[in-house]
């Protein structure tokens, strides 16, 4: 069974550790934990991981956030992955920092990457995990916040957030989205 797991972010060193790139961070953490590396390809970098008889292609689009759909559509067709086997991981500033939300479908919620994916796939019926980045910014500073680096305190929580997102993707592929949502959509334990 083939799955396409897309982590959203922007390529380039200036974006590397920004809040908008949490999707890339999750996939990087998974690849590192599995001792594999990404290879550059058309519209993005990919890595392949097997887990319990399932094959996951991890995709970090190189199209920049607002054109993510181009990469998703290309790799979906290239790998012959049905839309129900696509998972997109993105940041969300409407969710408290560190909170994860898995959904089987839904609106883009103002996220340009999700908007473009929905447009190019012609459906919003694909799974997604939205990673809360909080919204601690003043009026008119949303772009600076989203494209800003995590605070030192937040950085300490990134490995745990990535692990929970990875576990969520594995659960989605093995026990199905409904049961996976029950485990993913819980508040993180406070340290």
C-alpha atoms as a printed R data frame, in Angstrom:
    type eleno elety resid chain resno       x      y       z
1   ATOM     1    CA   UNK     A     1   0.000  0.000   0.000
2   ATOM     2    CA   UNK     A     2   1.461  3.373  -1.069
3   ATOM     3    CA   UNK     A     3   1.050  6.579   0.901
4   ATOM     4    CA   UNK     A     4   2.174 10.111   0.108
5   ATOM     5    CA   UNK     A     5   3.024 12.193   3.173
6   ATOM     6    CA   UNK     A     6   3.552 15.860   2.340
7   ATOM     7    CA   UNK     A     7   5.232 18.237   4.762
8   ATOM     8    CA   UNK     A     8   4.612 21.855   3.826
9   ATOM     9    CA   UNK     A     9   7.314 24.500   4.031
10  ATOM    10    CA   UNK     A    10   9.486 26.841   2.019
11  ATOM    11    CA   UNK     A    11  12.883 25.900   0.627
12  ATOM    12    CA   UNK     A    12  15.935 28.001   1.381
13  ATOM    13    CA   UNK     A    13  18.114 28.627   4.421
14  ATOM    14    CA   UNK     A    14  16.217 31.781   5.406
15  ATOM    15    CA   UNK     A    15  13.063 29.695   5.995
16  ATOM    16    CA   UNK     A    16  14.724 26.629   7.516
17  ATOM    17    CA   UNK     A    17  13.578 26.855  11.136
18  ATOM    18    CA   UNK     A    18  10.537 29.077  10.771
19  ATOM    19    CA   UNK     A    19   7.061 28.291  12.075
20  ATOM    20    CA   UNK     A    20   5.747 27.951   8.499
21  ATOM    21    CA   UNK     A    21   8.198 25.062   7.956
22  ATOM    22    CA   UNK     A    22   6.962 22.736  10.697
23  ATOM    23    CA   UNK     A    23   5.808 20.292   7.967
24  ATOM    24    CA   UNK     A    24   9.389 20.015   6.693
25  ATOM    25    CA   UNK     A    25  10.640 19.593  10.278
26  ATOM    26    CA   UNK     A    26   8.293 16.644  10.904
27  ATOM    27    CA   UNK     A    27   9.482 14.839   7.751
28  ATOM    28    CA   UNK     A    28  13.143 15.608   8.505
29  ATOM    29    CA   UNK     A    29  12.710 14.151  12.003
30  ATOM    30    CA   UNK     A    30  11.089 10.987  10.548
31  ATOM    31    CA   UNK     A    31  13.834 10.540   7.958
32  ATOM    32    CA   UNK     A    32  16.533 11.087  10.580
33  ATOM    33    CA   UNK     A    33  14.924  8.598  12.991
34  ATOM    34    CA   UNK     A    34  14.745  6.072  10.120
35  ATOM    35    CA   UNK     A    35  18.328  6.766   9.032
36  ATOM    36    CA   UNK     A    36  17.378  7.713   5.474
37  ATOM    37    CA   UNK     A    37  17.979 10.873   3.476
38  ATOM    38    CA   UNK     A    38  15.985 12.898   0.992
39  ATOM    39    CA   UNK     A    39  16.757 12.934  -2.726
40  ATOM    40    CA   UNK     A    40  16.027 15.961  -4.876
41  ATOM    41    CA   UNK     A    41  13.506 15.287  -7.616
42  ATOM    42    CA   UNK     A    42  10.890 17.047  -9.670
43  ATOM    43    CA   UNK     A    43   9.017 19.688  -7.616
44  ATOM    44    CA   UNK     A    44  10.535 18.479  -4.366
45  ATOM    45    CA   UNK     A    45  12.692 16.182  -2.267
46  ATOM    46    CA   UNK     A    46  11.480 12.686  -1.444
47  ATOM    47    CA   UNK     A    47  12.405  9.850   0.872
48  ATOM    48    CA   UNK     A    48  10.801  6.424   1.192
49  ATOM    49    CA   UNK     A    49  10.047  4.653   4.465
50  ATOM    50    CA   UNK     A    50   8.365  1.292   5.055
51  ATOM    51    CA   UNK     A    51   6.289  0.623   8.159
52  ATOM    52    CA   UNK     A    52   4.110 -2.449   8.861
53  ATOM    53    CA   UNK     A    53   3.832 -3.386   5.191
54  ATOM    54    CA   UNK     A    54   3.054  0.143   4.084
55  ATOM    55    CA   UNK     A    55   5.270  2.310   1.911
56  ATOM    56    CA   UNK     A    56   5.413  6.017   2.724
57  ATOM    57    CA   UNK     A    57   6.866  8.503   0.285
58  ATOM    58    CA   UNK     A    58   7.757 11.638   2.232
59  ATOM    59    CA   UNK     A    59   7.595 14.772   0.090
60  ATOM    60    CA   UNK     A    60   8.991 18.217   0.839
61  ATOM    61    CA   UNK     A    61   7.784 20.396  -2.072
62  ATOM    62    CA   UNK     A    62  10.370 22.722  -3.639
63  ATOM    63    CA   UNK     A    63   7.664 24.893  -5.216
64  ATOM    64    CA   UNK     A    64   7.332 27.303  -2.277
65  ATOM    65    CA   UNK     A    65   4.282 27.150  -0.060
66  ATOM    66    CA   UNK     A    66   1.768 28.889  -2.319
67  ATOM    67    CA   UNK     A    67   2.340 26.390  -5.172
68  ATOM    68    CA   UNK     A    68   2.470 23.202  -3.057
69  ATOM    69    CA   UNK     A    69  -0.370 21.665  -5.048
70  ATOM    70    CA   UNK     A    70   1.846 21.392  -8.120
71  ATOM    71    CA   UNK     A    71   4.227 19.055  -6.258
72  ATOM    72    CA   UNK     A    72   1.436 17.074  -4.586
73  ATOM    73    CA   UNK     A    73  -0.425 16.510  -7.863
74  ATOM    74    CA   UNK     A    74   2.766 15.500  -9.705
75  ATOM    75    CA   UNK     A    75   3.888 12.956  -7.079
76  ATOM    76    CA   UNK     A    76   0.356 11.643  -6.539
77  ATOM    77    CA   UNK     A    77   0.161 10.818 -10.274
78  ATOM    78    CA   UNK     A    78   3.772  9.635 -10.499
79  ATOM    79    CA   UNK     A    79   3.359  7.170  -7.604
80  ATOM    80    CA   UNK     A    80  -0.291  6.355  -8.437
81  ATOM    81    CA   UNK     A    81  -1.408  7.214  -4.901
82  ATOM    82    CA   UNK     A    82  -5.180  7.629  -4.449
83  ATOM    83    CA   UNK     A    83  -6.282 10.874  -2.776
84  ATOM    84    CA   UNK     A    84  -7.412  8.997   0.356
85  ATOM    85    CA   UNK     A    85  -3.775  7.898   0.857
86  ATOM    86    CA   UNK     A    86  -2.442 11.464   0.960
87  ATOM    87    CA   UNK     A    87  -1.553 13.149   4.250
88  ATOM    88    CA   UNK     A    88  -0.521 16.809   4.367
89  ATOM    89    CA   UNK     A    89   1.252 18.259   7.416
90  ATOM    90    CA   UNK     A    90   1.069 22.032   7.814
91  ATOM    91    CA   UNK     A    91   1.332 24.824  10.370
92  ATOM    92    CA   UNK     A    92  -1.798 26.473  11.767
93  ATOM    93    CA   UNK     A    93  -1.857 29.711  13.721
94  ATOM    94    CA   UNK     A    94  -5.473 29.221  14.806
95  ATOM    95    CA   UNK     A    95  -4.402 26.335  17.055
96  ATOM    96    CA   UNK     A    96  -2.406 26.702  20.295
97  ATOM    97    CA   UNK     A    97   1.299 25.942  19.989
98  ATOM    98    CA   UNK     A    98   2.061 22.208  20.101
99  ATOM    99    CA   UNK     A    99  -1.550 21.067  19.597
100 ATOM   100    CA   UNK     A   100  -2.157 18.703  16.666
101 ATOM   101    CA   UNK     A   101  -5.401 18.420  14.692
102 ATOM   102    CA   UNK     A   102  -5.982 15.565  12.251
103 ATOM   103    CA   UNK     A   103  -8.863 15.854   9.793
104 ATOM   104    CA   UNK     A   104 -10.045 13.680   6.889
105 ATOM   105    CA   UNK     A   105 -10.993 16.768   4.866
106 ATOM   106    CA   UNK     A   106 -11.973 20.370   5.278
107 ATOM   107    CA   UNK     A   107 -11.293 23.927   4.258
108 ATOM   108    CA   UNK     A   108  -7.835 25.388   3.911
109 ATOM   109    CA   UNK     A   109  -8.529 27.754   6.811
110 ATOM   110    CA   UNK     A   110  -6.629 30.566   5.110
111 ATOM   111    CA   UNK     A   111  -3.480 28.459   4.619
112 ATOM   112    CA   UNK     A   112  -2.095 29.199   1.142
113 ATOM   113    CA   UNK     A   113  -0.394 25.811   0.778
114 ATOM   114    CA   UNK     A   114  -3.613 23.916   1.556
115 ATOM   115    CA   UNK     A   115  -5.598 26.281  -0.696
116 ATOM   116    CA   UNK     A   116  -3.333 25.486  -3.651
117 ATOM   117    CA   UNK     A   117  -3.407 21.721  -2.986
118 ATOM   118    CA   UNK     A   118  -7.230 21.774  -2.832
119 ATOM   119    CA   UNK     A   119  -7.395 23.779  -6.083
120 ATOM   120    CA   UNK     A   120  -5.044 21.507  -8.019
121 ATOM   121    CA   UNK     A   121  -6.418 18.217  -6.687
122 ATOM   122    CA   UNK     A   122  -9.967 19.463  -7.246
123 ATOM   123    CA   UNK     A   123 -11.034 18.207  -3.820
124 ATOM   124    CA   UNK     A   124 -10.582 18.965  -0.140
125 ATOM   125    CA   UNK     A   125 -11.059 15.291   0.732
126 ATOM   126    CA   UNK     A   126  -7.470 14.554   1.700
127 ATOM   127    CA   UNK     A   127  -6.190 13.998   5.223
128 ATOM   128    CA   UNK     A   128  -4.177 16.604   7.011
129 ATOM   129    CA   UNK     A   129  -2.447 17.149  10.317
130 ATOM   130    CA   UNK     A   130  -2.375 20.783  11.315
131 ATOM   131    CA   UNK     A   131   0.331 21.649  13.819
132 ATOM   132    CA   UNK     A   132  -0.511 24.540  16.105
133 ATOM   133    CA   UNK     A   133   2.050 27.347  16.064
134 ATOM   134    CA   UNK     A   134  -0.011 29.738  18.205
135 ATOM   135    CA   UNK     A   135  -0.762 33.337  17.279
136 ATOM   136    CA   UNK     A   136   1.295 35.493  19.587
137 ATOM   137    CA   UNK     A   137   1.665 38.477  17.264
138 ATOM   138    CA   UNK     A   138   0.390 42.037  17.048
139 ATOM   139    CA   UNK     A   139  -1.981 43.312  14.407
140 ATOM   140    CA   UNK     A   140  -0.372 43.389  10.963
141 ATOM   141    CA   UNK     A   141   2.513 41.112  11.985
142 ATOM   142    CA   UNK     A   142   1.102 37.742  10.908
143 ATOM   143    CA   UNK     A   143   3.593 37.232   8.060
144 ATOM   144    CA   UNK     A   144   6.559 38.127  10.283
145 ATOM   145    CA   UNK     A   145   5.297 35.700  12.922
146 ATOM   146    CA   UNK     A   146   4.666 32.794  10.543
147 ATOM   147    CA   UNK     A   147   8.008 33.296   8.793
148 ATOM   148    CA   UNK     A   148   9.774 33.881  12.123
149 ATOM   149    CA   UNK     A   149  11.815 31.402  14.132
150 ATOM   150    CA   UNK     A   150  10.413 29.470  17.066
151 ATOM   151    CA   UNK     A   151  11.291 30.840  20.500
152 ATOM   152    CA   UNK     A   152  13.895 28.964  22.570
153 ATOM   153    CA   UNK     A   153  11.139 27.517  24.747
154 ATOM   154    CA   UNK     A   154   9.185 26.353  21.705
155 ATOM   155    CA   UNK     A   155  12.290 24.807  20.105
156 ATOM   156    CA   UNK     A   156  12.618 22.477  23.094
157 ATOM   157    CA   UNK     A   157   9.153 21.068  22.299
158 ATOM   158    CA   UNK     A   158   9.726 20.526  18.558
159 ATOM   159    CA   UNK     A   159  11.113 16.950  18.850
160 ATOM   160    CA   UNK     A   160   8.031 15.845  20.822
161 ATOM   161    CA   UNK     A   161   5.661 17.610  18.406
162 ATOM   162    CA   UNK     A   162   7.382 15.917  15.457
163 ATOM   163    CA   UNK     A   163   7.194 12.505  17.140
164 ATOM   164    CA   UNK     A   164   3.467 12.896  17.851
165 ATOM   165    CA   UNK     A   165   2.828 13.940  14.232
166 ATOM   166    CA   UNK     A   166   4.831 10.960  12.897
167 ATOM   167    CA   UNK     A   167   2.968  8.588  15.231
168 ATOM   168    CA   UNK     A   168  -0.258 10.146  13.958
169 ATOM   169    CA   UNK     A   169   0.645  9.440  10.332
170 ATOM   170    CA   UNK     A   170   1.572  5.833  11.171
171 ATOM   171    CA   UNK     A   171  -1.719  5.381  13.048
172 ATOM   172    CA   UNK     A   172  -3.696  6.907  10.147
173 ATOM   173    CA   UNK     A   173  -2.173  4.388   7.731
174 ATOM   174    CA   UNK     A   174  -2.475  1.359  10.013
175 ATOM   175    CA   UNK     A   175  -5.675  1.748  12.076
176 ATOM   176    CA   UNK     A   176  -7.515  4.200   9.823
177 ATOM   177    CA   UNK     A   177  -8.260  7.918  10.073
178 ATOM   178    CA   UNK     A   178 -11.156  7.740  12.540
179 ATOM   179    CA   UNK     A   179  -9.245  5.869  15.229
180 ATOM   180    CA   UNK     A   180  -6.075  7.841  14.500
181 ATOM   181    CA   UNK     A   181  -7.938 11.132  15.019
182 ATOM   182    CA   UNK     A   182  -8.934  9.968  18.500
183 ATOM   183    CA   UNK     A   183  -5.285  9.601  19.487
184 ATOM   184    CA   UNK     A   184  -3.901 12.636  17.658
185 ATOM   185    CA   UNK     A   185  -6.560 15.197  18.551
186 ATOM   186    CA   UNK     A   186  -5.776 15.296  22.252
187 ATOM   187    CA   UNK     A   187  -4.125 18.088  24.163
188 ATOM   188    CA   UNK     A   188  -0.389 17.584  24.717
189 ATOM   189    CA   UNK     A   189   0.614 16.856  28.309
190 ATOM   190    CA   UNK     A   190   2.015 19.891  30.063
191 ATOM   191    CA   UNK     A   191   5.579 19.456  31.269
